Amino acid sequence: MTLWPLLLLPLAAPSPETAVFDTDCGFFGDDGSALVMVLRSPDKVRIAAVTAVSGNVWAAESAGYLSEILGLLHYPEIQPIVGAQMPLVHTADLAKLEAPLEFQGAFARPPKFAAAGRTGAVEALAAAIARQPGAVTILALGPMTNVAILLRLHPDLETKIKSIVFMGGNVHVPGNASRAAEFNFWFDPEAAQAVLRSRIPEKVMFPLDICNHAVLDKSRFDQIVAVDTPITARFSEDYGRRYPGFLKDPHASGYLWDELAAAWLLDRGFVTKSETSWLDVDTTFGKNYGATIPLDRKLAPTATPVKVMLDLDYPRLFALYKRLLTAH
């Protein structure tokens, strides 16, 4: 009897992950960089919708910036959808009572609510999840107001979300809006609490703990802007002349924040340390407003735990970041 060798057939490539990109993107910054990363990785991620929320800037302003960036990326067919324009409870007047603050985001400027584009981000989120139950990841890069409203208006969809991957919170390190709280959680603590207490099957958190290890300095800035493209020109204008201002102060430094959450959808191997915890948010107005705290599970017995990212292989992450930011 002749034994024929087994034919080795190539394995089919995994299908791209479907994600909704929910953001408070300003002129460019970390949100814009994250958008570039995912849209330039169509083999890894398919973006079902881009939704805007207030945080760094007002949601209506964010939609305008997003449209400009999408145009530079040659995705004019993607129209940002404006969502929640105010946090659930927090206001600019309350923020004035909190001192000292490192950053107030949209609260530092008068509200801008006139949306140039589409509105209805929460319904766009709901529609994407209903079309593909159990298959949609929410990539939440700003305050989680849109997601919290989704959970309240469509409780039947809560367990049909595949996962939420988000940048926000601080577990073992100080905050960056107040001493106690990271900005995204501080801007809408009640929304972050609703998400952390939810039954979303998988929660992946990129807090300041891991972001603090991803320092963007002048030498890394120079590596990006050495390549001349419309995207790197916008990157240069923002990081060079706004925050952290490398073209004005070569000793300045910033951090990669939202880019880390986006990178998780592209290469999970860059994370080197994590922990799993049940987490909550302090929503008592005062010096700890917005702080990440342990969850008293009696308050939310059905809440799912959070996978908290703590450290990374930064050279590996930066190589991915640089490749995607500088692509033609």
N, C-alpha and C positions, 0 to 999 in steps of 0.2 A: 504494500500500500504506500502510495506516495503522499507525503505530508507537504502540502503547499504552505508557503510562508503566509502569515497573516498580512493582509494589505493594511498599511498604515495610512488612514485617511486623515486629512487635516481637520482639526476641530473647528467648528464654526465660531467666529468671533462673538463674544457676548453682545447683546443688544445694548444700545446706549440707554443710560438711565434718564427717565423723564423727570424734569424738575421745573418748579415755578421759582423764578428769581425775584425775591421780595426785598426791596432795598430803599435806603434813604440817600441815594447817590447825590453828591454835589457835583462840582465842576468836573472832577475825575476821581482822584484819591484812591482809596482802597476798594470802594464799591466799583468804580469804573475799571480798575485793574482786574477785579474778580469777574466782571462781565466779559472783558476781553478773554480771560482765561477759559471760561466755559464755552463761549461762542467759537473759539478757535480749537475746540476739542469735540467736534461733532461725533466722533467715534465713541466718546465716553458719555456725553450728555446731550439730551435733546431738551431745549427750553420750550415749555408749553406756553408760558406767559411771563412777561416782565411787569411787576407791580410795584408801585411807589407808595411809600409811607413817610410821614413826617418824622424827622429826627435831626440829622445834620442840617438839613434845610427843610422847608415846607414841602409837602408831597407834590403840590402843583409845580414848584420849582424843580424838584427832582425829575419829574416827567420830562421837562424841557431839556435838562442836561442829558438824560438818558437818550432822548431822541437824537441829540447831536452826536453822542458816542456811537449809537447804533448806525447812524449815517456814515461815520468814519469807518466803521467795520463792514459797511456794505450790506446792512440788514435793515433797509428802510421799511420793509414790510412788517417788521415787529413794531407794534405801537405800544409804548408804555401805558399802563392802565393805572389811573390815580385811585388810591384807596383812602384810608383814614387820614384826615387832615389834622386831627388833634388827638392827643393821648386820651385814654379812657377817663382819667381823673386829673392828672397832673396839668398844671397851667404855668404860663409865664409869671403870673403873679405869685404863685407858690414858690417858683424858682428864685424869685427875688428875696424870699425869706430864708433861703438856704445859703449859708456862707461858711467857708469860702468855696467857690466852685472853680474848677479848672476849665470847664467848657460847658456852654449852655446850648449849643447847636441852634436850632431854629428859634428857640425862645429869646435869643439875643436880638432878633429883628422883628419888625411888625409882621403879622400874619399875611400870607399871600395864598388865597384860596381859589383864585380863578384858574381853572385847569384848561390848558391849551389843547389837551388831547382827550382821550377817553376816560371815563370814570367807571367805577364798578369793580374794583380789584377783588373784593371779597367774593363776589359772584363768579369772577374769573377763576379764583382759587377753587371754589366749590365745583364749578363745571369741570375743571381739569381732573379733580379727584373722583367725581362721579363717573366720568368717562372711563377712567382706569383705576378702579378701586384696588387698593393695595399695591399700586405701582408708582405713585407719584411722591417724590421727595420735595419738601419745601426748603429751599435754601434761603434762610432768613438772615439778612445782613444789616438790618436796622432794628429799631424798636419793634416789638412783635404785636402791634396794635391790630394790623390786618388779620393776623392768625388768631388772636384772641376773639375778635368779632366773628370770625368763621366758626370757631368752636361753640360760640353762643347761639348763632343763628342756624347752624347746621350740625347739631350734636350727633346726628346719625353718621356723619362723615368722620368723626374723630378717630375711630379705630380703622378707618379705610385709608388713612394717610400712611404711606409706607414708612416715612421717617421725616424728621425735621433736623436739619443740620444748620446750626446757627452760631454766629459770633455774638457773644454777650456774656456779661457776668464776670465775677472775680471770686475765686474760691479760697485761695491761700495767699493772695497778694492784695495790696491796697487798690482802691478804685482809681479812675482817671477823670471822672466828672466831679464827684466829691471824694473825700478820703475813703468813704465806705463803699461807693458804688461805681461800677463801670457805666459808661455813658448810655448804651442802648437800654440797659435795665433801668437806669436812673430816669431816662426820659419818659418811660411808661412802665413803672414797676408793676402795676395791676395786670397789664397784659402779659408781662414775663411770668408773673405768678400763675396766671390761668394756663399758660403753656406748660410750665413745669409741673403743675398739679394734674395735667391732663392724662388721658389714656393713649396718647399717640404711641404706637408700638415701639418706635426707636427714636431716642433723642440723643443727638451728638452735639456736644457743646465745645466751642472754642473760646475759652475765657481769656482774660488778660494773662493768666498764668503761663499759657503757651505763647501768646503773642509777644510777651516781654522778652522772649528768647529769639525773636525774629527782627533784629534791628536793621533798619534801612539807613545806611550811612552814605556819605558823599561818594565813596569809591563804587558802591553798588549802583547808586544813582547814575554815575558816569557810564557804567556798563550798559545801562538801558538807553541813555540818550546818545550814545555813540552811534547807534543805528538810527538813520533818519527816515521816519515814517510819519504819517498823520497822527497815529496813536502815540508814538514816542514824543512828538512835538507837544501834544496835549499833556502828556505825563510831565515833560520838562517844564511847561508853563505852570502846572499846579504844584508839583513838588519843588520846583526851583524857585518860584516867586511867591507862592502862598505858604502852605505848611508842608514840610518844616523850613523851606526857604533855602535850599542848598546853594542857589546862585547868589544869595546875599550873605550867607554864613556857611562856609565850607565845613565848619565844625558841628553843624546842626545834625540832629538824628531824628528819625521817626521809626515807625514800626509797621510791619505787615499785620493787618488785622483780618479784614473780611477775606483777603486772599487765601488765608489758611483754610477757612471753611469751604471755599470754592475748590481748593486743591484736593480736599478730601474726596471729592467726587471723581477726581482724576488719578490720584495716586495715594492710596491709603498707607503706603509703606513709609511715608516721611514722618509719621507720628511714632515717637519712640517710648512715650510714657503716658499712661492714662489711668483713670480710676473710675469706678462706677458708684454713684451715690444717689440717694433721693434728696432732691434740692427744692428750696422754696425761695421766695423773695420777701424781704421786709417791706410791707406796705403801710407801716405806721409812719405818719409824717413826722420827720425829725432828722437828726443827724445821720441816721442809718437808712433813710428812705432809699429803696432800690438795692440794698445790699443783698448778696446771695447768702442764704442761711440754710442749715439742714431742715428737712421737711419733718414736721410732726405728722407721722403717717395716719394718725387718727383724724386729721383734718382732710385728708385726701387718700382714703384707703385703696382706691383703685389706680392711683397714679403710678406711672411706669418710671423706672430709674433713668438716670442721665449718665451717659458715657462722657466723662470729662477729660479733655485732652490737656496734657500738662507739659510735654516737652517734644522736641522735634530734631530731626537731622536737617539742620538749616542749609548746608551746602546742597543737599538733594532737593529741598524745596526751592531754593533760590534758582537752581538750574532750570527747573520747570517754569518758574515765574519769568525768568529772563527769556527763555526760548519763546514763550507765548506772547510776552509783551513786545518783543522785537521782531516777530514774524512779519513777513510782507504779505 
